[in-house]
Every structure is written in structure tokens, then in C-alpha cells.
């Protein structure tokens, strides 16, 4: 009888455990995150649109965090455009307040914080140049692009 009570208590105590480290804003931002990978070149980028969880003081511009793998990838920071408008891109690290908001971590990559003028469009298309090394020591630019939705559909509910 004692074994039965012990097993009963263990089952119900395990089911009632609350996870204190869950961050609801990171869960919400998953709907505003997009991934692109090129397996031939071992290149990965993940962009997250941060405005849905930011305070009002940051909402006068579009705020995006871009994670790029591998860390050695050369990016032309001056080439960033969002919906064909010039954007400001800055290399950042994992301790930056915006990078900490991003729902996905890329520990072996690098982070780029992107700010652009506020736009009233359903999508944000990010374009930039990635520099590929050539044989003679010069770099060849390759344009990369990724589209984020500003109004994400729910992950849990589909309207008919």
C-alpha cells in the first residue's frame, strides 16, 4: 500500500511542475521568425521581427535580428535594405537586449541588428550582400533575401 501511495504522489507531483524559465515573448516571436539555408554552401540565416513584443519607444522603426551561420561569413553591412529602403545594420553579440529577445539562438553564428524606417506593409523583405571569397583574394557579392510577415498567422488556430 505504501508503494502505491508513493507512486501516486510521484506521478501527480511531476505533472504539477511549473517551468519558470518559459518566456512568452519568445514563443510569440516564433510566428515572426523566418529561416533560410543553403546546404550546398553551409550557409544559414534566421531573421526575427521584434516589433510585436517591444515597448512603444522602439516602434517608430522596424527592428529585426538576423542570425548568420557560420560566424566566418562576410556580410556587407552597408548593403542592407528592407523593402527597397536603406537600413542600418550593426554587428551585435548575444548580450545585446534585442538579440536576447530573439526566439532562436545560434551560438556558433553571428548576430546582426537591423533597423529600418517604419513601413505600413504586410511583409518585410530583407536584402543584403554576402561576400564569397574568390581565388585571387577578392570577394564576389551574392545577394541574399528573406521575407518576414508583419502580421503573422496564429500557430494554433486557423480561421475558415
Chimera marker file (.cmm) of the C-alpha trace (Angstrom):
<marker_set name="trace">
<marker id="1" x="0.000" y="0.000" z="0.000" r="1" g="1" b="0" radius="0.5"/>
<marker id="2" x="2.861" y="2.371" z="0.798" r="1" g="1" b="0" radius="0.5"/>
<marker id="3" x="4.373" y="1.762" z="-2.642" r="1" g="1" b="0" radius="0.5"/>
<marker id="4" x="1.069" y="2.622" z="-4.282" r="1" g="1" b="0" radius="0.5"/>
<marker id="5" x="0.822" y="5.922" z="-2.388" r="1" g="1" b="0" radius="0.5"/>
<marker id="6" x="4.445" y="6.779" z="-3.201" r="1" g="1" b="0" radius="0.5"/>
<marker id="7" x="3.952" y="6.097" z="-6.927" r="1" g="1" b="0" radius="0.5"/>
<marker id="8" x="0.689" y="8.067" z="-6.888" r="1" g="1" b="0" radius="0.5"/>
<marker id="9" x="2.401" y="11.088" z="-5.283" r="1" g="1" b="0" radius="0.5"/>
<marker id="10" x="5.335" y="10.961" z="-7.703" r="1" g="1" b="0" radius="0.5"/>
<marker id="11" x="3.061" y="10.940" z="-10.736" r="1" g="1" b="0" radius="0.5"/>
<marker id="12" x="0.991" y="13.899" z="-9.595" r="1" g="1" b="0" radius="0.5"/>
<marker id="13" x="3.942" y="15.937" z="-8.352" r="1" g="1" b="0" radius="0.5"/>
<marker id="14" x="5.678" y="15.539" z="-11.725" r="1" g="1" b="0" radius="0.5"/>
<marker id="15" x="2.574" y="16.685" z="-13.592" r="1" g="1" b="0" radius="0.5"/>
<marker id="16" x="2.218" y="19.793" z="-11.462" r="1" g="1" b="0" radius="0.5"/>
<marker id="17" x="5.747" y="21.116" z="-12.029" r="1" g="1" b="0" radius="0.5"/>
<marker id="18" x="5.771" y="24.646" z="-13.434" r="1" g="1" b="0" radius="0.5"/>
<marker id="19" x="8.517" y="25.713" z="-15.795" r="1" g="1" b="0" radius="0.5"/>
<marker id="20" x="9.756" y="29.076" z="-14.507" r="1" g="1" b="0" radius="0.5"/>
<marker id="21" x="12.053" y="29.759" z="-17.479" r="1" g="1" b="0" radius="0.5"/>
<marker id="22" x="9.339" y="29.910" z="-20.125" r="1" g="1" b="0" radius="0.5"/>
<marker id="23" x="9.324" y="33.285" z="-21.860" r="1" g="1" b="0" radius="0.5"/>
<marker id="24" x="6.012" y="34.046" z="-23.557" r="1" g="1" b="0" radius="0.5"/>
<marker id="25" x="7.506" y="36.772" z="-25.750" r="1" g="1" b="0" radius="0.5"/>
<marker id="26" x="9.938" y="34.268" z="-27.307" r="1" g="1" b="0" radius="0.5"/>
<marker id="27" x="7.053" y="31.911" z="-28.011" r="1" g="1" b="0" radius="0.5"/>
<marker id="28" x="5.118" y="34.723" z="-29.677" r="1" g="1" b="0" radius="0.5"/>
<marker id="29" x="8.120" y="35.771" z="-31.796" r="1" g="1" b="0" radius="0.5"/>
<marker id="30" x="8.361" y="32.305" z="-33.346" r="1" g="1" b="0" radius="0.5"/>
<marker id="31" x="5.435" y="33.340" z="-35.555" r="1" g="1" b="0" radius="0.5"/>
<marker id="32" x="7.535" y="36.299" z="-36.778" r="1" g="1" b="0" radius="0.5"/>
<marker id="33" x="10.697" y="34.284" z="-37.487" r="1" g="1" b="0" radius="0.5"/>
<marker id="34" x="11.884" y="33.008" z="-40.852" r="1" g="1" b="0" radius="0.5"/>
<marker id="35" x="14.765" y="30.693" z="-41.787" r="1" g="1" b="0" radius="0.5"/>
<marker id="36" x="16.795" y="30.289" z="-44.967" r="1" g="1" b="0" radius="0.5"/>
<marker id="37" x="19.501" y="27.714" z="-45.519" r="1" g="1" b="0" radius="0.5"/>
<marker id="38" x="21.764" y="26.829" z="-48.413" r="1" g="1" b="0" radius="0.5"/>
<marker id="39" x="23.133" y="23.367" z="-47.703" r="1" g="1" b="0" radius="0.5"/>
<marker id="40" x="25.466" y="23.443" z="-50.715" r="1" g="1" b="0" radius="0.5"/>
<marker id="41" x="27.391" y="26.350" z="-49.191" r="1" g="1" b="0" radius="0.5"/>
<marker id="42" x="26.766" y="25.523" z="-45.497" r="1" g="1" b="0" radius="0.5"/>
<marker id="43" x="25.019" y="28.864" z="-45.021" r="1" g="1" b="0" radius="0.5"/>
<marker id="44" x="22.135" y="29.526" z="-42.628" r="1" g="1" b="0" radius="0.5"/>
<marker id="45" x="20.285" y="32.708" z="-41.683" r="1" g="1" b="0" radius="0.5"/>
<marker id="46" x="17.405" y="33.212" z="-39.302" r="1" g="1" b="0" radius="0.5"/>
<marker id="47" x="15.586" y="36.537" z="-39.003" r="1" g="1" b="0" radius="0.5"/>
<marker id="48" x="13.148" y="37.572" z="-36.280" r="1" g="1" b="0" radius="0.5"/>
<marker id="49" x="10.850" y="40.600" z="-36.430" r="1" g="1" b="0" radius="0.5"/>
<marker id="50" x="10.866" y="42.048" z="-32.904" r="1" g="1" b="0" radius="0.5"/>
<marker id="51" x="8.270" y="44.841" z="-33.007" r="1" g="1" b="0" radius="0.5"/>
<marker id="52" x="5.322" y="42.715" z="-31.743" r="1" g="1" b="0" radius="0.5"/>
<marker id="53" x="6.921" y="42.422" z="-28.281" r="1" g="1" b="0" radius="0.5"/>
<marker id="54" x="8.801" y="45.733" z="-27.993" r="1" g="1" b="0" radius="0.5"/>
<marker id="55" x="7.824" y="48.741" z="-25.906" r="1" g="1" b="0" radius="0.5"/>
<marker id="56" x="6.294" y="51.764" z="-27.636" r="1" g="1" b="0" radius="0.5"/>
<marker id="57" x="9.589" y="53.690" z="-27.588" r="1" g="1" b="0" radius="0.5"/>
<marker id="58" x="11.033" y="51.352" z="-30.253" r="1" g="1" b="0" radius="0.5"/>
<marker id="59" x="8.004" y="51.171" z="-32.544" r="1" g="1" b="0" radius="0.5"/>
<marker id="60" x="8.872" y="54.182" z="-34.725" r="1" g="1" b="0" radius="0.5"/>
<marker id="61" x="11.170" y="51.879" z="-36.719" r="1" g="1" b="0" radius="0.5"/>
<marker id="62" x="11.288" y="48.243" z="-37.834" r="1" g="1" b="0" radius="0.5"/>
<marker id="63" x="13.541" y="46.151" z="-35.546" r="1" g="1" b="0" radius="0.5"/>
<marker id="64" x="14.928" y="42.853" z="-36.802" r="1" g="1" b="0" radius="0.5"/>
<marker id="65" x="17.604" y="40.474" z="-35.539" r="1" g="1" b="0" radius="0.5"/>
<marker id="66" x="19.413" y="38.353" z="-38.116" r="1" g="1" b="0" radius="0.5"/>
<marker id="67" x="21.488" y="35.336" z="-37.059" r="1" g="1" b="0" radius="0.5"/>
<marker id="68" x="24.033" y="34.113" z="-39.624" r="1" g="1" b="0" radius="0.5"/>
<marker id="69" x="25.956" y="30.833" z="-39.604" r="1" g="1" b="0" radius="0.5"/>
<marker id="70" x="28.879" y="30.270" z="-39.907" r="1" g="1" b="0" radius="0.5"/>
<marker id="71" x="30.465" y="33.068" z="-37.932" r="1" g="1" b="0" radius="0.5"/>
<marker id="72" x="33.154" y="33.487" z="-40.597" r="1" g="1" b="0" radius="0.5"/>
<marker id="73" x="30.570" y="34.562" z="-43.209" r="1" g="1" b="0" radius="0.5"/>
<marker id="74" x="31.445" y="38.002" z="-44.554" r="1" g="1" b="0" radius="0.5"/>
<marker id="75" x="28.470" y="40.353" z="-44.786" r="1" g="1" b="0" radius="0.5"/>
<marker id="76" x="28.426" y="43.829" z="-46.356" r="1" g="1" b="0" radius="0.5"/>
<marker id="77" x="26.672" y="45.756" z="-43.567" r="1" g="1" b="0" radius="0.5"/>
<marker id="78" x="26.150" y="48.781" z="-45.821" r="1" g="1" b="0" radius="0.5"/>
<marker id="79" x="24.159" y="46.734" z="-48.347" r="1" g="1" b="0" radius="0.5"/>
<marker id="80" x="21.115" y="46.055" z="-46.129" r="1" g="1" b="0" radius="0.5"/>
<marker id="81" x="17.745" y="47.163" z="-47.462" r="1" g="1" b="0" radius="0.5"/>
<marker id="82" x="14.260" y="46.483" z="-46.121" r="1" g="1" b="0" radius="0.5"/>
<marker id="83" x="11.516" y="46.744" z="-48.760" r="1" g="1" b="0" radius="0.5"/>
<marker id="84" x="13.981" y="48.548" z="-51.059" r="1" g="1" b="0" radius="0.5"/>
<marker id="85" x="14.757" y="51.237" z="-48.457" r="1" g="1" b="0" radius="0.5"/>
<marker id="86" x="18.230" y="51.570" z="-46.971" r="1" g="1" b="0" radius="0.5"/>
<marker id="87" x="18.500" y="50.054" z="-43.478" r="1" g="1" b="0" radius="0.5"/>
<marker id="88" x="21.027" y="50.376" z="-40.684" r="1" g="1" b="0" radius="0.5"/>
<marker id="89" x="22.798" y="47.102" z="-39.832" r="1" g="1" b="0" radius="0.5"/>
<marker id="90" x="25.179" y="46.641" z="-36.914" r="1" g="1" b="0" radius="0.5"/>
<marker id="91" x="27.073" y="43.565" z="-35.748" r="1" g="1" b="0" radius="0.5"/>
<marker id="92" x="25.940" y="42.569" z="-32.298" r="1" g="1" b="0" radius="0.5"/>
<marker id="93" x="26.599" y="39.886" z="-29.712" r="1" g="1" b="0" radius="0.5"/>
<marker id="94" x="24.484" y="37.540" z="-27.603" r="1" g="1" b="0" radius="0.5"/>
<marker id="95" x="24.369" y="40.043" z="-24.719" r="1" g="1" b="0" radius="0.5"/>
<marker id="96" x="22.509" y="42.718" z="-26.707" r="1" g="1" b="0" radius="0.5"/>
<marker id="97" x="18.982" y="43.375" z="-25.399" r="1" g="1" b="0" radius="0.5"/>
<marker id="98" x="17.399" y="42.827" z="-28.850" r="1" g="1" b="0" radius="0.5"/>
<marker id="99" x="19.368" y="39.648" z="-29.512" r="1" g="1" b="0" radius="0.5"/>
<marker id="100" x="18.205" y="38.240" z="-26.173" r="1" g="1" b="0" radius="0.5"/>
<marker id="101" x="14.599" y="38.726" z="-27.357" r="1" g="1" b="0" radius="0.5"/>
<marker id="102" x="15.122" y="36.573" z="-30.457" r="1" g="1" b="0" radius="0.5"/>
<marker id="103" x="13.437" y="33.169" z="-30.061" r="1" g="1" b="0" radius="0.5"/>
<marker id="104" x="16.267" y="31.142" z="-31.611" r="1" g="1" b="0" radius="0.5"/>
<marker id="105" x="19.903" y="31.117" z="-30.547" r="1" g="1" b="0" radius="0.5"/>
<marker id="106" x="22.753" y="30.385" z="-32.939" r="1" g="1" b="0" radius="0.5"/>
<marker id="107" x="25.784" y="30.030" z="-30.637" r="1" g="1" b="0" radius="0.5"/>
<marker id="108" x="28.226" y="29.328" z="-33.495" r="1" g="1" b="0" radius="0.5"/>
<marker id="109" x="26.965" y="32.198" z="-35.621" r="1" g="1" b="0" radius="0.5"/>
<marker id="110" x="26.954" y="35.965" z="-35.514" r="1" g="1" b="0" radius="0.5"/>
<marker id="111" x="24.118" y="38.393" z="-34.956" r="1" g="1" b="0" radius="0.5"/>
<marker id="112" x="23.203" y="41.494" z="-36.903" r="1" g="1" b="0" radius="0.5"/>
<marker id="113" x="20.759" y="44.054" z="-35.549" r="1" g="1" b="0" radius="0.5"/>
<marker id="114" x="18.772" y="45.737" z="-38.347" r="1" g="1" b="0" radius="0.5"/>
<marker id="115" x="16.785" y="48.963" z="-38.028" r="1" g="1" b="0" radius="0.5"/>
<marker id="116" x="14.717" y="50.418" z="-40.855" r="1" g="1" b="0" radius="0.5"/>
<marker id="117" x="12.136" y="53.153" z="-41.242" r="1" g="1" b="0" radius="0.5"/>
<marker id="118" x="8.665" y="52.148" z="-40.146" r="1" g="1" b="0" radius="0.5"/>
<marker id="119" x="6.607" y="50.847" z="-43.069" r="1" g="1" b="0" radius="0.5"/>
<marker id="120" x="2.942" y="50.056" z="-43.486" r="1" g="1" b="0" radius="0.5"/>
<marker id="121" x="3.271" y="46.826" z="-45.484" r="1" g="1" b="0" radius="0.5"/>
<marker id="122" x="2.246" y="43.234" z="-44.704" r="1" g="1" b="0" radius="0.5"/>
<marker id="123" x="5.755" y="41.869" z="-45.425" r="1" g="1" b="0" radius="0.5"/>
<marker id="124" x="9.309" y="42.991" z="-44.787" r="1" g="1" b="0" radius="0.5"/>
<marker id="125" x="11.769" y="41.841" z="-47.437" r="1" g="1" b="0" radius="0.5"/>
<marker id="126" x="15.361" y="41.980" z="-46.228" r="1" g="1" b="0" radius="0.5"/>
<marker id="127" x="18.134" y="42.018" z="-48.831" r="1" g="1" b="0" radius="0.5"/>
<marker id="128" x="21.881" y="42.178" z="-48.309" r="1" g="1" b="0" radius="0.5"/>
<marker id="129" x="25.150" y="41.115" z="-49.909" r="1" g="1" b="0" radius="0.5"/>
<marker id="130" x="27.094" y="38.144" z="-48.659" r="1" g="1" b="0" radius="0.5"/>
<marker id="131" x="30.712" y="38.195" z="-49.809" r="1" g="1" b="0" radius="0.5"/>
<marker id="132" x="32.097" y="34.964" z="-51.247" r="1" g="1" b="0" radius="0.5"/>
<marker id="133" x="35.881" y="34.649" z="-51.479" r="1" g="1" b="0" radius="0.5"/>
<marker id="134" x="37.383" y="34.177" z="-54.923" r="1" g="1" b="0" radius="0.5"/>
<marker id="135" x="40.650" y="32.568" z="-55.932" r="1" g="1" b="0" radius="0.5"/>
<marker id="136" x="42.604" y="35.804" z="-56.413" r="1" g="1" b="0" radius="0.5"/>
<marker id="137" x="41.809" y="37.217" z="-52.969" r="1" g="1" b="0" radius="0.5"/>
<marker id="138" x="38.909" y="39.447" z="-53.946" r="1" g="1" b="0" radius="0.5"/>
<marker id="139" x="35.336" y="38.960" z="-52.814" r="1" g="1" b="0" radius="0.5"/>
<marker id="140" x="32.318" y="38.342" z="-55.008" r="1" g="1" b="0" radius="0.5"/>
<marker id="141" x="28.955" y="39.632" z="-53.656" r="1" g="1" b="0" radius="0.5"/>
<marker id="142" x="25.932" y="37.341" z="-53.647" r="1" g="1" b="0" radius="0.5"/>
<marker id="143" x="22.587" y="38.912" z="-52.827" r="1" g="1" b="0" radius="0.5"/>
<marker id="144" x="20.602" y="37.118" z="-50.144" r="1" g="1" b="0" radius="0.5"/>
<marker id="145" x="16.985" y="37.853" z="-49.301" r="1" g="1" b="0" radius="0.5"/>
<marker id="146" x="14.446" y="36.812" z="-46.725" r="1" g="1" b="0" radius="0.5"/>
<marker id="147" x="10.810" y="37.854" z="-46.259" r="1" g="1" b="0" radius="0.5"/>
<marker id="148" x="9.193" y="38.294" z="-42.851" r="1" g="1" b="0" radius="0.5"/>
<marker id="149" x="5.489" y="38.693" z="-42.199" r="1" g="1" b="0" radius="0.5"/>
<marker id="150" x="4.493" y="41.669" z="-40.068" r="1" g="1" b="0" radius="0.5"/>
<marker id="151" x="1.097" y="40.152" z="-39.251" r="1" g="1" b="0" radius="0.5"/>
<marker id="152" x="1.763" y="36.521" z="-38.528" r="1" g="1" b="0" radius="0.5"/>
<marker id="153" x="-0.941" y="33.906" z="-38.608" r="1" g="1" b="0" radius="0.5"/>
<marker id="154" x="-1.641" y="32.089" z="-35.398" r="1" g="1" b="0" radius="0.5"/>
<marker id="155" x="0.322" y="28.919" z="-34.857" r="1" g="1" b="0" radius="0.5"/>
<marker id="156" x="-2.590" y="27.254" z="-33.090" r="1" g="1" b="0" radius="0.5"/>
<marker id="157" x="-5.785" y="28.347" z="-34.801" r="1" g="1" b="0" radius="0.5"/>
<marker id="158" x="-6.853" y="28.519" z="-38.447" r="1" g="1" b="0" radius="0.5"/>
<marker id="159" x="-9.951" y="30.517" z="-39.383" r="1" g="1" b="0" radius="0.5"/>
<marker id="160" x="-12.265" y="29.052" z="-42.030" r="1" g="1" b="0" radius="0.5"/>
<link id1="1" id2="2" r="1" g="1" b="0" radius="0.2"/>
<link id1="2" id2="3" r="1" g="1" b="0" radius="0.2"/>
<link id1="3" id2="4" r="1" g="1" b="0" radius="0.2"/>
<link id1="4" id2="5" r="1" g="1" b="0" radius="0.2"/>
<link id1="5" id2="6" r="1" g="1" b="0" radius="0.2"/>
<link id1="6" id2="7" r="1" g="1" b="0" radius="0.2"/>
<link id1="7" id2="8" r="1" g="1" b="0" radius="0.2"/>
<link id1="8" id2="9" r="1" g="1" b="0" radius="0.2"/>
<link id1="9" id2="10" r="1" g="1" b="0" radius="0.2"/>
<link id1="10" id2="11" r="1" g="1" b="0" radius="0.2"/>
<link id1="11" id2="12" r="1" g="1" b="0" radius="0.2"/>
<link id1="12" id2="13" r="1" g="1" b="0" radius="0.2"/>
<link id1="13" id2="14" r="1" g="1" b="0" radius="0.2"/>
<link id1="14" id2="15" r="1" g="1" b="0" radius="0.2"/>
<link id1="15" id2="16" r="1" g="1" b="0" radius="0.2"/>
<link id1="16" id2="17" r="1" g="1" b="0" radius="0.2"/>
<link id1="17" id2="18" r="1" g="1" b="0" radius="0.2"/>
<link id1="18" id2="19" r="1" g="1" b="0" radius="0.2"/>
<link id1="19" id2="20" r="1" g="1" b="0" radius="0.2"/>
<link id1="20" id2="21" r="1" g="1" b="0" radius="0.2"/>
<link id1="21" id2="22" r="1" g="1" b="0" radius="0.2"/>
<link id1="22" id2="23" r="1" g="1" b="0" radius="0.2"/>
<link id1="23" id2="24" r="1" g="1" b="0" radius="0.2"/>
<link id1="24" id2="25" r="1" g="1" b="0" radius="0.2"/>
<link id1="25" id2="26" r="1" g="1" b="0" radius="0.2"/>
<link id1="26" id2="27" r="1" g="1" b="0" radius="0.2"/>
<link id1="27" id2="28" r="1" g="1" b="0" radius="0.2"/>
<link id1="28" id2="29" r="1" g="1" b="0" radius="0.2"/>
<link id1="29" id2="30" r="1" g="1" b="0" radius="0.2"/>
<link id1="30" id2="31" r="1" g="1" b="0" radius="0.2"/>
<link id1="31" id2="32" r="1" g="1" b="0" radius="0.2"/>
<link id1="32" id2="33" r="1" g="1" b="0" radius="0.2"/>
<link id1="33" id2="34" r="1" g="1" b="0" radius="0.2"/>
<link id1="34" id2="35" r="1" g="1" b="0" radius="0.2"/>
<link id1="35" id2="36" r="1" g="1" b="0" radius="0.2"/>
<link id1="36" id2="37" r="1" g="1" b="0" radius="0.2"/>
<link id1="37" id2="38" r="1" g="1" b="0" radius="0.2"/>
<link id1="38" id2="39" r="1" g="1" b="0" radius="0.2"/>
<link id1="39" id2="40" r="1" g="1" b="0" radius="0.2"/>
<link id1="40" id2="41" r="1" g="1" b="0" radius="0.2"/>
<link id1="41" id2="42" r="1" g="1" b="0" radius="0.2"/>
<link id1="42" id2="43" r="1" g="1" b="0" radius="0.2"/>
<link id1="43" id2="44" r="1" g="1" b="0" radius="0.2"/>
<link id1="44" id2="45" r="1" g="1" b="0" radius="0.2"/>
<link id1="45" id2="46" r="1" g="1" b="0" radius="0.2"/>
<link id1="46" id2="47" r="1" g="1" b="0" radius="0.2"/>
<link id1="47" id2="48" r="1" g="1" b="0" radius="0.2"/>
<link id1="48" id2="49" r="1" g="1" b="0" radius="0.2"/>
<link id1="49" id2="50" r="1" g="1" b="0" radius="0.2"/>
<link id1="50" id2="51" r="1" g="1" b="0" radius="0.2"/>
<link id1="51" id2="52" r="1" g="1" b="0" radius="0.2"/>
<link id1="52" id2="53" r="1" g="1" b="0" radius="0.2"/>
<link id1="53" id2="54" r="1" g="1" b="0" radius="0.2"/>
<link id1="54" id2="55" r="1" g="1" b="0" radius="0.2"/>
<link id1="55" id2="56" r="1" g="1" b="0" radius="0.2"/>
<link id1="56" id2="57" r="1" g="1" b="0" radius="0.2"/>
<link id1="57" id2="58" r="1" g="1" b="0" radius="0.2"/>
<link id1="58" id2="59" r="1" g="1" b="0" radius="0.2"/>
<link id1="59" id2="60" r="1" g="1" b="0" radius="0.2"/>
<link id1="60" id2="61" r="1" g="1" b="0" radius="0.2"/>
<link id1="61" id2="62" r="1" g="1" b="0" radius="0.2"/>
<link id1="62" id2="63" r="1" g="1" b="0" radius="0.2"/>
<link id1="63" id2="64" r="1" g="1" b="0" radius="0.2"/>
<link id1="64" id2="65" r="1" g="1" b="0" radius="0.2"/>
<link id1="65" id2="66" r="1" g="1" b="0" radius="0.2"/>
<link id1="66" id2="67" r="1" g="1" b="0" radius="0.2"/>
<link id1="67" id2="68" r="1" g="1" b="0" radius="0.2"/>
<link id1="68" id2="69" r="1" g="1" b="0" radius="0.2"/>
<link id1="69" id2="70" r="1" g="1" b="0" radius="0.2"/>
<link id1="70" id2="71" r="1" g="1" b="0" radius="0.2"/>
<link id1="71" id2="72" r="1" g="1" b="0" radius="0.2"/>
<link id1="72" id2="73" r="1" g="1" b="0" radius="0.2"/>
<link id1="73" id2="74" r="1" g="1" b="0" radius="0.2"/>
<link id1="74" id2="75" r="1" g="1" b="0" radius="0.2"/>
<link id1="75" id2="76" r="1" g="1" b="0" radius="0.2"/>
<link id1="76" id2="77" r="1" g="1" b="0" radius="0.2"/>
<link id1="77" id2="78" r="1" g="1" b="0" radius="0.2"/>
<link id1="78" id2="79" r="1" g="1" b="0" radius="0.2"/>
<link id1="79" id2="80" r="1" g="1" b="0" radius="0.2"/>
<link id1="80" id2="81" r="1" g="1" b="0" radius="0.2"/>
<link id1="81" id2="82" r="1" g="1" b="0" radius="0.2"/>
<link id1="82" id2="83" r="1" g="1" b="0" radius="0.2"/>
<link id1="83" id2="84" r="1" g="1" b="0" radius="0.2"/>
<link id1="84" id2="85" r="1" g="1" b="0" radius="0.2"/>
<link id1="85" id2="86" r="1" g="1" b="0" radius="0.2"/>
<link id1="86" id2="87" r="1" g="1" b="0" radius="0.2"/>
<link id1="87" id2="88" r="1" g="1" b="0" radius="0.2"/>
<link id1="88" id2="89" r="1" g="1" b="0" radius="0.2"/>
<link id1="89" id2="90" r="1" g="1" b="0" radius="0.2"/>
<link id1="90" id2="91" r="1" g="1" b="0" radius="0.2"/>
<link id1="91" id2="92" r="1" g="1" b="0" radius="0.2"/>
<link id1="92" id2="93" r="1" g="1" b="0" radius="0.2"/>
<link id1="93" id2="94" r="1" g="1" b="0" radius="0.2"/>
<link id1="94" id2="95" r="1" g="1" b="0" radius="0.2"/>
<link id1="95" id2="96" r="1" g="1" b="0" radius="0.2"/>
<link id1="96" id2="97" r="1" g="1" b="0" radius="0.2"/>
<link id1="97" id2="98" r="1" g="1" b="0" radius="0.2"/>
<link id1="98" id2="99" r="1" g="1" b="0" radius="0.2"/>
<link id1="99" id2="100" r="1" g="1" b="0" radius="0.2"/>
<link id1="100" id2="101" r="1" g="1" b="0" radius="0.2"/>
<link id1="101" id2="102" r="1" g="1" b="0" radius="0.2"/>
<link id1="102" id2="103" r="1" g="1" b="0" radius="0.2"/>
<link id1="103" id2="104" r="1" g="1" b="0" radius="0.2"/>
<link id1="104" id2="105" r="1" g="1" b="0" radius="0.2"/>
<link id1="105" id2="106" r="1" g="1" b="0" radius="0.2"/>
<link id1="106" id2="107" r="1" g="1" b="0" radius="0.2"/>
<link id1="107" id2="108" r="1" g="1" b="0" radius="0.2"/>
<link id1="108" id2="109" r="1" g="1" b="0" radius="0.2"/>
<link id1="109" id2="110" r="1" g="1" b="0" radius="0.2"/>
<link id1="110" id2="111" r="1" g="1" b="0" radius="0.2"/>
<link id1="111" id2="112" r="1" g="1" b="0" radius="0.2"/>
<link id1="112" id2="113" r="1" g="1" b="0" radius="0.2"/>
<link id1="113" id2="114" r="1" g="1" b="0" radius="0.2"/>
<link id1="114" id2="115" r="1" g="1" b="0" radius="0.2"/>
<link id1="115" id2="116" r="1" g="1" b="0" radius="0.2"/>
<link id1="116" id2="117" r="1" g="1" b="0" radius="0.2"/>
<link id1="117" id2="118" r="1" g="1" b="0" radius="0.2"/>
<link id1="118" id2="119" r="1" g="1" b="0" radius="0.2"/>
<link id1="119" id2="120" r="1" g="1" b="0" radius="0.2"/>
<link id1="120" id2="121" r="1" g="1" b="0" radius="0.2"/>
<link id1="121" id2="122" r="1" g="1" b="0" radius="0.2"/>
<link id1="122" id2="123" r="1" g="1" b="0" radius="0.2"/>
<link id1="123" id2="124" r="1" g="1" b="0" radius="0.2"/>
<link id1="124" id2="125" r="1" g="1" b="0" radius="0.2"/>
<link id1="125" id2="126" r="1" g="1" b="0" radius="0.2"/>
<link id1="126" id2="127" r="1" g="1" b="0" radius="0.2"/>
<link id1="127" id2="128" r="1" g="1" b="0" radius="0.2"/>
<link id1="128" id2="129" r="1" g="1" b="0" radius="0.2"/>
<link id1="129" id2="130" r="1" g="1" b="0" radius="0.2"/>
<link id1="130" id2="131" r="1" g="1" b="0" radius="0.2"/>
<link id1="131" id2="132" r="1" g="1" b="0" radius="0.2"/>
<link id1="132" id2="133" r="1" g="1" b="0" radius="0.2"/>
<link id1="133" id2="134" r="1" g="1" b="0" radius="0.2"/>
<link id1="134" id2="135" r="1" g="1" b="0" radius="0.2"/>
<link id1="135" id2="136" r="1" g="1" b="0" radius="0.2"/>
<link id1="136" id2="137" r="1" g="1" b="0" radius="0.2"/>
<link id1="137" id2="138" r="1" g="1" b="0" radius="0.2"/>
<link id1="138" id2="139" r="1" g="1" b="0" radius="0.2"/>
<link id1="139" id2="140" r="1" g="1" b="0" radius="0.2"/>
<link id1="140" id2="141" r="1" g="1" b="0" radius="0.2"/>
<link id1="141" id2="142" r="1" g="1" b="0" radius="0.2"/>
<link id1="142" id2="143" r="1" g="1" b="0" radius="0.2"/>
<link id1="143" id2="144" r="1" g="1" b="0" radius="0.2"/>
<link id1="144" id2="145" r="1" g="1" b="0" radius="0.2"/>
<link id1="145" id2="146" r="1" g="1" b="0" radius="0.2"/>
<link id1="146" id2="147" r="1" g="1" b="0" radius="0.2"/>
<link id1="147" id2="148" r="1" g="1" b="0" radius="0.2"/>
<link id1="148" id2="149" r="1" g="1" b="0" radius="0.2"/>
<link id1="149" id2="150" r="1" g="1" b="0" radius="0.2"/>
<link id1="150" id2="151" r="1" g="1" b="0" radius="0.2"/>
<link id1="151" id2="152" r="1" g="1" b="0" radius="0.2"/>
<link id1="152" id2="153" r="1" g="1" b="0" radius="0.2"/>
<link id1="153" id2="154" r="1" g="1" b="0" radius="0.2"/>
<link id1="154" id2="155" r="1" g="1" b="0" radius="0.2"/>
<link id1="155" id2="156" r="1" g="1" b="0" radius="0.2"/>
<link id1="156" id2="157" r="1" g="1" b="0" radius="0.2"/>
<link id1="157" id2="158" r="1" g="1" b="0" radius="0.2"/>
<link id1="158" id2="159" r="1" g="1" b="0" radius="0.2"/>
<link id1="159" id2="160" r="1" g="1" b="0" radius="0.2"/>
</marker_set>
